[in-house]
C-alpha cells in the first residue's frame, strides 16, 4: 500500500528516502556527469546500444543513429553548439544526415534545426527522383507532430515564429509514423497532452532504444506546459506506455552484458527499465496524492503547504530555476482540477 508523505512520520520517511537515494547512487553515471560539468559547453558522445548514441552538452540530450544509410538525429540542441554537434557526428560517421526528428517545440530541441538540417540531404525515390528541386533536396527531412509546426510557424505571445528554415518539413497527425533506416525499424509515436500536446517519442526497434523527449527526465520533475496542452495525466499515460514497451535485460535472455531496453531522457543520464519504473511510480503517486487532496476540497495553497512531493524532493526537487517544485505541484493541481470540471 502506498504511504502518503504528507501524513508520514520522520521514521517512515527515512524508510522511503534511504532506499531511493541508494538506488540513485547505484544507477547514476557520475563519470559522464563529471565530464560534462568540467566543460559544460563541450559535446560528448556516449554509446547507448546497437547503432544509437547520445550527444550530451549544454542543453538537452541529442539522440544519434548511424549506419550504412546515413545519420538520423533526434533534436538539435543549442545553435551555439551546432559546429560541435556536427564534429561529434563526424567522429562516428561520414555519411549524409538524412533525418532530424523533433520531440516537441522546446527551444533547446529545435533552435538548431536550420543550421544542422542544411548540411543534410532529403531521401527521395519513386516519381520524385529527378524532379525534386536542388534546394528542396539539399536539407535533411525534419519530422515532428503537426502541432510543433503549427507553433513554430506562428508567433504566440512573446514568442516569435521560428525561421522558416527551422520548421518541420514532414509532419504526422496520427498516433505514429514509421521509418526504416540503417536496417532498423523506427517508430515515432505521439503522446497526447503530456509535456505538451505535440510530444513525440522515438523507438529504435533493433537497437532496443527509446528516445523519450521531455516526458521522462532524470534531472527533475516533468515539465507540464498547460499553455501548450500539457497535463499530468498525459505524462502518466506516456510513462505507462513506455513501461509497456521497455523490457529488462534479465527477461530478454541475451548475453550477460545485455541491458534490455535503454531510454534516453530529454535531460539527464541514460536509463533502463528499472529507472523508468521508479520515475513512473513516483509521478503516479504524486498525481494520486494531489487528486485525493482535491477531492477533499483543499485549495492550491493548502496542497502546496502539504508538500505532496516531500519524499521525492531530495532527488528531484528544485527551489530555483525555470521549473521549480512549486511550479510542478501547481501544474499538477490545475491540470487535475480542470479535468474534474
Order of alpha helices (4+ residues) and beta strands (2+ residues): alpha-alpha-beta-beta-beta-beta-alpha-beta-alpha-alpha-alpha-beta-alpha-beta-beta-beta-beta-beta-alpha-alpha-beta-beta-alpha-alpha-alpha-alpha
